[in-house]
């Protein structure tokens, strides 16, 4: 038996030298199963070739027809329109910008005037306290008219020997009553009234703290011990002090309702501040009085006093 003949399903190799099947009687001597096997093999090769040809003839799917994989998320049908950016909110104008145009112009002009006045005032104060120079020599009168009496600078606090006295400014008046009679009032301690208004007040006004005191300092700085004016500001200081005391008397209702102040007299009461207990310094505790002459009150001062009282 041939070694390759292992059954009916075994395949026989060709006996020819070039691997082809022998022709003639040799083919008849082959076993009955060899021919079907060869036919089956050739048929199989033809089927394989036909299958490959069929595969080549089958049209391939293009990318546009290939199935797509959609990402998870909401499905949107139809063409997707581009989304517009949300509108940026316009900030609402505040301050002067929120006013009408005419009000803006008025406010701008007012601010400009305030700025100019503030700059002029600072310049005047600087020239007043600065050492003597060319500007103060040429325009000293204009600087003094701007500074005195309301904005005068006092440097006594920084002196080598600061003021160690209590000075009370007092005033009395001759008033004409509603019946036409003239009466004289007692002494009003204006400094004590200012002190009572300041005591316990967390934010006292500049008027309560300095107006009366600066007016008195202005007066004694422009007058000698005999109350004669020294320099050009003597008359100004007298009118300024008189005006203040008339306003204070009208505020206190001197002489009663309907009374008119005819003349006033001002005096100062000066007492030394007692030294501390550990000091050996000895000072007098006797008050020193300085009385000024009687001043006639002009009608304009009385009118201004009543106007201020009605406005307050």
C-alpha positions as CSV (number, residue, x, y, z in Angstrom):
1,X,0.0,0.0,0.0
2,X,1.2,3.5,-0.7
3,X,2.3,5.5,2.3
4,X,0.0,8.4,1.3
5,X,-3.0,6.1,1.1
6,X,-4.4,6.6,4.5
7,X,-8.1,6.5,3.5
8,X,-10.6,7.6,1.0
9,X,-10.1,11.2,2.0
10,X,-6.3,11.2,1.4
11,X,-4.9,13.4,-1.3
12,X,-2.5,11.9,-3.9
13,X,0.5,13.9,-5.1
14,X,1.2,13.9,-8.8
15,X,3.8,11.3,-10.2
16,X,5.0,13.4,-13.0
17,X,8.5,15.0,-12.9
18,X,7.1,18.5,-13.2
19,X,4.3,18.0,-10.8
20,X,1.6,17.5,-13.5
21,X,-0.7,14.6,-13.8
22,X,0.5,11.8,-16.1
23,X,-1.6,11.2,-19.3
24,X,-2.7,8.0,-20.9
25,X,-3.0,4.7,-19.1
26,X,-1.5,6.0,-15.9
27,X,-4.6,8.1,-15.3
28,X,-6.7,5.0,-15.7
29,X,-4.6,3.2,-13.0
30,X,-5.3,5.8,-10.5
31,X,-7.7,5.0,-7.7
32,X,-11.3,6.0,-8.1
33,X,-11.0,8.6,-5.4
34,X,-8.1,10.5,-7.0
35,X,-10.1,12.1,-9.8
36,X,-12.8,13.5,-7.6
37,X,-10.1,14.9,-5.2
38,X,-8.4,16.6,-8.1
39,X,-11.6,17.9,-9.4
40,X,-12.5,19.0,-5.9
41,X,-9.2,20.8,-5.5
42,X,-9.5,22.5,-8.9
43,X,-13.0,23.4,-8.1
44,X,-11.9,24.8,-4.8
45,X,-9.3,26.9,-6.4
46,X,-11.7,28.2,-9.0
47,X,-14.2,29.0,-6.2
48,X,-11.5,30.8,-4.3
49,X,-10.6,32.8,-7.3
50,X,-14.2,33.6,-8.1
51,X,-14.7,34.6,-4.5
52,X,-11.8,37.0,-4.6
53,X,-13.1,38.4,-7.9
54,X,-16.6,38.8,-6.4
55,X,-15.0,40.6,-3.5
56,X,-13.2,43.0,-5.7
57,X,-16.3,43.7,-7.7
58,X,-18.3,44.5,-4.6
59,X,-18.3,48.3,-4.2
60,X,-16.7,49.6,-1.0
61,X,-18.6,51.9,1.3
62,X,-17.5,55.5,1.4
63,X,-16.8,57.5,4.5
64,X,-20.1,59.4,4.0
65,X,-22.0,56.1,4.1
66,X,-20.1,54.6,7.0
67,X,-21.9,54.5,10.3
68,X,-21.0,57.4,12.7
69,X,-20.7,57.2,16.4
70,X,-22.4,60.0,18.2
71,X,-21.0,61.4,21.5
72,X,-23.2,61.3,24.5
73,X,-25.2,64.4,25.1
74,X,-28.4,66.1,23.9
75,X,-29.2,65.4,20.3
76,X,-29.9,68.4,18.2
77,X,-31.8,67.8,14.9
78,X,-31.3,70.0,11.9
79,X,-28.4,72.5,11.2
80,X,-27.1,74.2,14.4
81,X,-27.0,78.0,14.2
82,X,-24.1,79.8,15.8
83,X,-24.9,81.1,19.3
84,X,-24.5,84.9,19.8
85,X,-22.7,86.3,22.9
86,X,-25.0,87.7,25.7
87,X,-25.3,91.5,25.6
88,X,-22.9,93.3,27.9
89,X,-24.9,95.4,30.5
90,X,-24.2,99.1,30.3
91,X,-23.3,100.6,33.7
92,X,-25.7,103.1,35.0
93,X,-24.0,106.6,35.4
94,X,-23.6,107.9,38.9
95,X,-22.6,111.2,40.5
96,X,-22.4,114.2,38.3
97,X,-22.7,112.0,35.1
98,X,-26.3,111.1,36.1
99,X,-27.4,114.7,36.0
100,X,-28.8,116.5,33.0
101,X,-26.3,118.3,30.8
102,X,-27.2,121.8,32.1
103,X,-26.8,120.6,35.7
104,X,-23.5,119.0,34.9
105,X,-22.2,122.3,33.6
106,X,-23.4,124.1,36.7
107,X,-21.8,121.5,39.0
108,X,-18.5,121.6,37.1
109,X,-18.4,125.4,37.3
110,X,-19.2,125.2,41.0
111,X,-16.4,122.7,41.6
112,X,-14.0,124.8,39.6
113,X,-14.8,127.9,41.7
114,X,-14.3,126.0,44.9
115,X,-11.0,124.6,43.7
116,X,-9.8,128.1,42.8
117,X,-10.8,129.6,46.1
118,X,-9.2,126.8,48.0
119,X,-5.9,127.3,46.1
120,X,-6.0,131.0,46.7
121,X,-6.7,130.6,50.4
122,X,-3.8,128.1,50.8
123,X,-1.5,130.5,48.9
124,X,-2.5,133.4,51.1
125,X,-2.0,131.5,54.4
126,X,1.4,130.3,53.1
127,X,2.5,133.8,52.3
128,X,1.2,135.0,55.6
129,X,3.2,132.6,57.7
130,X,6.3,132.6,55.4
131,X,9.3,134.8,56.1
132,X,9.4,138.2,54.6
133,X,10.0,138.0,50.8
134,X,9.5,140.0,47.7
135,X,5.8,138.9,47.3
136,X,4.9,139.8,50.8
137,X,6.6,143.2,50.5
138,X,4.7,144.1,47.4
139,X,1.3,142.5,48.2
140,X,1.4,142.5,52.0
141,X,-1.8,144.7,52.3
142,X,-3.8,142.3,50.1
143,X,-2.6,139.3,52.1
144,X,-3.5,140.9,55.5
145,X,-6.9,141.9,54.2
146,X,-7.5,138.2,53.2
147,X,-6.2,136.7,56.5
148,X,-7.4,139.1,59.2
149,X,-9.4,138.7,61.2
150,X,-10.9,135.3,60.6
151,X,-7.8,133.3,59.4
152,X,-5.1,134.8,61.6
153,X,-2.5,132.2,62.7
154,X,-1.4,132.0,66.3
155,X,1.8,130.1,67.3
156,X,1.7,130.7,71.0
157,X,1.2,126.9,71.7
158,X,4.7,126.3,70.2
159,X,6.4,129.2,72.0
160,X,9.3,128.4,74.5
161,X,7.0,129.6,77.3
162,X,3.4,128.8,76.4
163,X,0.5,130.8,77.7
164,X,-0.3,129.8,81.3
165,X,-3.3,132.0,81.9
166,X,-7.1,131.7,81.7
167,X,-8.6,134.7,80.0
168,X,-12.4,135.3,80.3
169,X,-14.0,137.8,78.0
170,X,-17.0,139.5,79.5
171,X,-19.4,142.2,78.3
172,X,-22.2,144.4,79.6
173,X,-24.6,146.7,77.7
174,X,-26.8,149.7,78.0
175,X,-30.2,148.8,76.4
176,X,-33.3,150.7,75.5
177,X,-36.4,148.9,76.5
178,X,-39.8,148.9,74.9
179,X,-40.9,151.9,77.1
180,X,-37.9,154.0,75.9
181,X,-36.0,153.8,79.1
182,X,-32.2,153.0,79.2
183,X,-31.0,150.3,81.6
184,X,-27.6,148.7,82.2
185,X,-27.2,145.0,82.3
186,X,-24.8,142.9,84.4
187,X,-21.7,141.3,83.1
188,X,-22.1,138.4,80.7
189,X,-19.2,135.9,80.9
190,X,-19.1,135.0,77.2
191,X,-16.1,132.7,77.6
192,X,-17.9,130.7,80.3
193,X,-20.9,130.3,77.9
194,X,-18.6,129.0,75.2
195,X,-17.0,126.6,77.6
196,X,-20.4,125.3,78.7
197,X,-21.4,124.7,75.1
198,X,-18.1,122.8,74.4
199,X,-18.2,120.7,77.6
200,X,-19.5,117.2,76.7
201,X,-19.7,118.0,73.0
202,X,-17.7,115.5,71.0
203,X,-17.6,117.7,67.9
204,X,-17.6,121.4,69.0
205,X,-17.7,124.0,66.3
206,X,-14.9,126.3,65.4
207,X,-17.0,129.2,66.4
208,X,-17.5,127.9,69.9
209,X,-13.8,127.2,70.4
210,X,-12.0,130.1,68.7
211,X,-14.1,133.0,67.5
212,X,-14.3,134.9,70.8
213,X,-10.7,134.1,71.8
214,X,-9.2,135.0,68.5
215,X,-11.2,138.3,68.4
216,X,-9.8,139.3,71.8
217,X,-6.2,138.3,70.8
218,X,-6.7,140.3,67.6
219,X,-7.7,143.4,69.6
220,X,-5.0,143.4,72.2
221,X,-2.4,142.7,69.5
222,X,-3.4,145.9,67.6
223,X,-3.8,148.2,70.7
224,X,-1.5,149.4,73.4
225,X,-2.2,149.2,77.2
226,X,-4.2,152.5,77.0
227,X,-6.4,151.0,74.3
228,X,-5.1,153.2,71.6
229,X,-4.8,151.5,68.1
230,X,-1.4,150.6,66.9
231,X,-1.1,150.1,63.1
232,X,-3.7,150.0,60.4
233,X,-5.7,147.1,61.8
234,X,-6.7,148.8,65.1
235,X,-10.1,150.0,63.8
236,X,-10.8,146.7,62.1
237,X,-10.1,144.7,65.3
238,X,-12.4,147.0,67.3
239,X,-15.3,146.6,64.9
240,X,-14.8,142.9,64.7
241,X,-14.9,142.4,68.5
242,X,-17.9,144.8,68.9
243,X,-19.8,142.9,66.3
244,X,-19.3,139.5,68.0
245,X,-20.3,140.7,71.5
246,X,-23.5,142.4,70.1
247,X,-24.5,139.1,68.4
248,X,-23.9,137.2,71.7
249,X,-25.9,139.7,73.7
250,X,-28.8,139.4,71.3
251,X,-28.6,135.6,71.5
252,X,-28.8,135.8,75.3
253,X,-31.7,138.2,75.2
254,X,-30.0,141.0,77.0
255,X,-32.5,143.6,78.4
256,X,-35.5,141.5,77.8
257,X,-37.8,141.1,74.8
258,X,-37.9,144.0,72.4
259,X,-34.8,145.7,74.0
260,X,-32.3,147.4,71.7
261,X,-28.6,147.4,72.6
262,X,-27.3,151.0,72.5
263,X,-23.7,150.6,73.7
264,X,-21.4,147.9,75.0
265,X,-18.4,147.6,77.3
266,X,-15.9,144.7,77.1
267,X,-13.5,143.6,79.7
268,X,-11.1,140.7,80.2
269,X,-10.6,138.8,83.5
270,X,-7.2,137.1,83.6
271,X,-6.2,134.5,86.2
272,X,-3.0,132.5,86.3
273,X,-3.2,128.7,86.0
274,X,-2.2,127.2,89.4
275,X,1.1,125.2,89.2
276,X,1.0,121.5,90.0
277,X,1.4,120.3,93.6
278,X,4.9,119.0,93.1
279,X,6.1,122.4,91.8
280,X,7.7,125.0,94.0
281,X,6.6,127.9,91.7
282,X,4.5,130.6,93.4
283,X,2.0,132.5,91.3
284,X,-0.7,135.1,92.2
285,X,-4.3,133.9,92.2
286,X,-5.7,137.4,92.1
287,X,-7.6,138.1,88.8
288,X,-6.4,141.0,86.6
289,X,-9.2,143.0,84.9
290,X,-8.8,145.1,81.8
291,X,-11.8,147.2,80.9
292,X,-12.3,148.8,77.5
293,X,-14.2,152.1,77.0
294,X,-17.9,152.1,76.1
295,X,-18.6,151.6,72.4
296,X,-21.7,152.9,70.7
297,X,-23.4,150.2,68.7
298,X,-24.4,151.2,65.1
299,X,-27.7,150.3,63.7
300,X,-26.2,147.9,61.2
301,X,-24.7,145.7,63.9
302,X,-28.1,145.4,65.6
303,X,-29.8,144.5,62.3
304,X,-27.2,141.9,61.6
305,X,-27.6,140.4,65.1
306,X,-31.4,140.1,64.7
307,X,-31.0,138.6,61.2
308,X,-28.6,135.9,62.5
309,X,-30.9,135.2,65.5
310,X,-33.9,134.7,63.2
311,X,-31.9,132.5,60.8
312,X,-30.7,130.3,63.7
